[in-house]
């Protein structure tokens, strides 16, 4: 169960990271590619709630280390702030301007979480088995 949850976490974190990159692509397409993609950007942004929500749950089911759990919660909070900033674009545009800054922060957090998840799925037993099979490696 723990191993499956860790693989699930890795999958969700990777999906979330790819989603963030796709968001940047859609904005680039709208601003520079002369193809309005605001609808796609918005729809994908709403769908990205699912992977980050699953990441929170899977962090506990996978018994991830405390720093991973903390960064996962920080990523979730970052996502909520990012979405909130969009809704404030008409009333408080200065706060709404934080939207792309929060996206950059979320990318960095998620990239770090993907690396942490990769380490978590590589159990000490697997590393030991590799070392025995290939002396001198690792």
N, C-alpha and C positions, 0 to 999 in steps of 0.2 A: 504494500500500500504506500509506504513512504517513498520507495523508489519510483513508483508510477506517478506519485504526486510531484516529485522532483522533475521528472521528465515533462509532465504537464506544465509545470511552472516554466521550465526552459522554453517549451513551445509557445506558451502565452506571452512570455517576455520577448521572444523573437518576433512573434506576430505583432506585438505592440510596437516594437522598434521599427519594423518594416512599415507599419501604418503611419508612424511619424514621418518617415522618409516620403511616403506617398503623399502625405499632407503638404509637404514642402513642394513636391512636384506639381500638385494641383494648383497651388498658389503661383508657382512659376509659370505654369501654363496660362493662368488667368492674366498675370501681370506682363509677362514677356512673350508668351506664345500666341497672343491674340485669340485665345480660345477660352471664353468664360467657363470656369470650372468651379465656381463658388458653391454651387449645389452639391457637387461631388465632395468638395472639401468639408462642407458642413455635415453631410450625411456620414462620411467616414469618421469625422470627429465624434459624432454621437455614437457610432458603432464601437469606437475604441474604448468605450466604457466597459464593455464586456471582458476583453482580455485583462485590463488592469484590475477589475473586480475579481476575476478568477485568480489573478496573481496573489491577491491578498489572502484568499481562501487557501490556495495551494501552498503558500509559504508556511502555513501552520500545519496542514496535512503532511507536507514533506519534511516537517521538522527542520526547516532551514535555520541557519545561525541567526542570532539576534540582530546583527548588523543588516542582514538581508531583509529581515522582517521590517526593521525600522526604515530602510531605504524604500521598501515596497509601499509602506504607508505614506512616506514622503512623496513618492511618485503619484499615488492615488490622490493625495491632497493637492499636489501640483496640477493634476488633471482637473480637479474640481475648481481650482482658482482660475485656470485657463478658460474653462467654460463660462465661469461667472464673469470674467473680464469681457467676454464677447457680449453678454447681455447688458453691460454697462456702457456700450459704445455710444449711445445717444445721450445718456445722462451724465456720464463721467468719462469723457474720451481719454483723459490722461491715464486713467486706470486701464481702460481698454487697450491702450498702447502697450501694456505689459504682455499682451497675448503672445506675440512672437518671442519675447524674452523668456516667458514661461515654457514655450515650446522647445527652445534651445536647452533650457534647464532639464526639461523632461527627457530630451534625447540623451543627454549625458547621464542622467540617473538610470535610464533604462539600459543603456549600453553597459554600464557598470553591473547592473543586475543580470544581464545576459552572461557576462563573464563569470559572475559569482555562481550562477546556476550551472554553468558548464563545469565548474569545479565541484559543485555538489553532486552532480550525476556521476562523476568519476570517483567512486568510492575508494577508500584505502585498500580494500581487498583487490580491486581491479588493478590498482597501481602496483601492488605487491606481486600479483600474478604476472604482470608485464615484466617486472624486474627479474623475477625468477626465470621467465621464458627467454628474456634477452639480457643476460648479465652485461653490465657496463652501460646500459641505457638508463634513462630517467635520472 
